Amino acid sequence: MGKATAALASERGHTIHTEVDSTENAGGRALTRKRLAGSDVAIEFTRPEAVVANLEKLIGLGIPTVTGTTGWYHELPRVAALVEARGGALLYTANFSVGVHLFLRSAGELAKNLRERGEFVASIVEQHHASKRDAPSGTALLLQRQLRSADPERPFPITTVREGTVPGTHALNYEAAHETITLNHVARDRHAFAAGALMAAEWLPGKSGVFTFEDLLFGDTA
């Protein structure tokens, strides 16, 4: 994702100040003031075990940061407190696809409309490439939370598939005895995610606080 976003940024006329590889950045040690001097914003796509140290370094340096790494949200209150204390800016999301966030909103509305329809059994299926580390995906968990908020009586179980090179597929299924309702989102390549990450990176500088991609797309937080 980092490479895809950097390539798109260059195509759009942005300057890539530096790229940091995992082999040089244990504990965030490559994120130094000297190396990042002059950067307007940082885009962070790494792994759950690395993201918090990276965010702490970037926030400490006063660099607005966009992250699409998942698997660290249990640390969000601590990171958010650091952002507030430093007057920094952080935008995080489990998925940078505009279509996914429209899908999530539509799924919430569908759940509300089917809340009293016990004859429908609901489930979530998510499929990603074989090398994806977290399971279920952050997007599937976000979908599950949104659905449970709309319909607390249903568990909305998640089935996870990890195979091949699929960038990402999420489906919400409602099965009844004689009919099926399916709402799904399929990512055909990483361009959709890269475009969303770049949109966030263009939006975040000059702001302060902790934001989600939904704030950018639907909120009035500018």
C-alpha positions in Angstrom: 0.0 0.0 0.0 2.8 2.4 0.8 4.3 1.9 -2.7 1.0 2.2 -4.4 0.2 5.5 -2.5 3.7 6.9 -3.2 3.4 6.1 -7.0 0.0 7.8 -7.1 1.2 10.8 -5.2 4.1 11.3 -7.6 1.6 11.1 -10.6 -0.4 13.9 -9.0 2.5 16.2 -8.6 3.3 15.7 -4.9 6.9 15.4 -3.8 7.9 12.2 -1.9 10.2 13.5 0.8 11.4 10.1 2.0 10.4 6.5 2.1 11.1 4.4 5.2 11.5 0.7 5.0 10.8 -1.8 7.8 14.4 -3.1 7.7 15.7 0.2 9.0 12.9 1.3 11.3 12.8 -1.0 14.3 11.0 0.8 17.1 10.6 3.8 14.8 14.3 4.7 14.9 14.4 5.9 11.3 11.8 8.5 11.9 14.1 11.3 12.9 13.7 15.1 12.9 16.5 15.4 10.4 15.2 12.9 8.0 11.6 14.1 8.1 12.4 17.9 8.1 10.2 19.7 5.6 7.5 17.0 5.4 3.9 18.2 5.3 2.3 14.9 6.2 3.3 11.3 6.7 1.4 8.2 5.4 1.9 5.1 7.5 1.2 1.6 6.2 3.0 -1.0 8.3 2.2 -3.8 10.7 0.3 -4.0 14.0 3.5 -4.5 15.9 5.2 -1.4 14.4 2.4 1.1 14.0 2.2 2.5 17.6 5.9 3.3 17.8 5.7 5.0 14.4 2.8 7.1 15.4 4.4 8.2 18.6 7.5 9.3 16.8 5.6 11.1 14.1 3.3 12.8 16.5 6.2 13.8 18.7 7.8 15.4 15.6 4.7 17.4 14.9 4.0 15.8 11.6 0.3 15.2 10.6 -0.1 11.5 10.1 -2.4 9.3 8.1 -2.4 5.6 8.9 -4.2 2.6 7.4 -2.5 0.0 9.6 -5.0 -2.1 11.6 -4.7 -4.3 14.6 -3.7 -1.6 17.1 -6.9 0.1 18.1 -6.7 -1.1 21.7 -3.9 1.5 21.9 -6.0 4.3 20.4 -6.8 6.1 23.7 -3.1 6.4 24.5 -2.2 7.6 21.0 -5.2 10.0 21.0 -4.0 11.5 24.3 -0.6 12.1 22.8 -2.1 13.8 19.8 -4.1 16.1 22.0 -1.2 16.9 24.3 1.0 17.7 21.3 -1.7 19.6 19.4 -1.1 17.1 16.5 -3.2 15.6 13.8 -3.9 11.9 13.1 -6.3 10.3 10.7 -6.8 6.6 10.9 -9.1 4.1 9.2 -9.3 0.4 8.5 -10.0 1.1 4.9 -9.3 4.0 2.6 -11.8 3.0 -0.1 -14.6 5.6 -0.6 -16.8 2.8 -1.9 -16.3 0.8 1.3 -17.5 3.6 3.5 -20.6 4.1 1.3 -21.1 0.3 1.6 -20.8 0.6 5.4 -23.4 3.3 5.6 -25.8 1.3 3.3 -25.2 -1.8 5.5 -26.2 0.1 8.6 -29.4 1.3 6.9 -30.2 -2.3 5.8 -29.6 -3.6 9.3 -32.1 -1.0 10.7 -34.7 -2.0 8.2 -34.3 -5.7 9.0 -34.0 -5.3 12.8 -37.5 -6.8 13.4 -37.2 -9.4 10.7 -36.2 -12.5 12.7 -36.7 -14.8 9.7 -33.5 -13.4 8.2 -30.2 -14.8 9.5 -27.3 -12.4 9.0 -23.6 -13.0 8.5 -20.5 -11.3 7.2 -17.9 -12.9 4.8 -14.5 -11.2 4.2 -11.8 -12.4 1.8 -8.3 -11.1 1.3 -5.0 -12.1 -0.1 -3.0 -14.9 1.6 -0.4 -12.6 3.0 -2.8 -10.4 5.0 -1.9 -10.7 8.7 -5.0 -9.7 10.6 -8.1 -11.8 10.6 -10.9 -10.8 10.6 -10.0 -7.7 8.7 -10.3 -4.2 10.3 -13.1 -3.4 7.8 -15.0 -6.5 8.7 -14.8 -5.6 12.4 -15.9 -2.1 11.6 -18.8 -3.4 9.6 -19.8 -5.8 12.5 -19.7 -2.9 15.0 -21.9 -0.7 12.7 -24.4 -3.5 12.2 -24.6 -4.4 15.9 -25.2 -0.7 16.7 -28.1 -0.7 14.3 -29.4 -4.2 15.4 -28.0 -5.2 18.9 -30.0 -8.5 18.9 -28.0 -10.1 16.1 -24.4 -11.4 16.5 -23.4 -10.8 12.9 -20.7 -13.6 12.8 -17.7 -13.1 10.5 -16.2 -15.8 8.2 -12.6 -15.1 7.1 -10.9 -16.3 3.9 -7.2 -15.9 3.2 -6.1 -17.1 -0.2 -4.7 -15.9 -3.5 -4.2 -12.3 -4.3 -7.6 -10.8 -3.7 -7.2 -7.1 -2.5 -10.4 -7.3 -0.5 -14.0 -8.5 -0.6 -16.6 -7.9 2.1 -20.2 -9.2 2.0 -23.2 -8.8 4.3 -25.7 -11.7 3.8 -29.2 -12.1 5.1 -30.6 -15.6 4.5 -34.3 -16.4 4.8 -36.1 -19.7 4.0 -36.9 -18.6 0.4 -34.8 -15.5 -0.4 -31.4 -13.9 0.1 -30.3 -10.3 0.5 -26.7 -9.6 -0.2 -24.7 -6.4 0.0 -21.1 -6.5 -1.0 -18.0 -4.5 -1.9 -15.2 -5.8 -4.1 -11.9 -4.1 -4.4 -10.4 -4.9 -7.8 -7.0 -3.4 -7.1 -5.1 -1.2 -4.6 -5.7 2.0 -6.5 -8.9 2.7 -4.6 -7.1 2.5 -1.3 -4.2 4.5 -2.5 -6.5 7.3 -3.8 -8.3 7.5 -0.5 -5.0 7.6 1.5 -3.8 10.4 -0.7 -7.1 12.2 -0.3 -6.6 12.0 3.5 -3.0 13.2 3.2 -4.1 16.3 1.3 -6.9 17.0 3.7 -5.2 16.6 7.1 -2.4 19.3 7.2 -3.6 22.4 9.1 -6.0 20.5 11.3 -5.6 19.3 14.9 -7.1 16.3 16.6 -7.9 12.7 15.8 -10.0 12.0 12.7 -11.4 9.0 10.8 -11.9 8.7 7.1 -15.6 9.2 7.7 -14.9 12.6 9.1 -13.3 13.5 5.8 -16.1 12.0 3.7 -19.2 12.8 5.7 -18.3 15.0 8.6 -18.2 18.8 9.2 -14.9 18.9 11.0 -12.8 20.9 8.5 
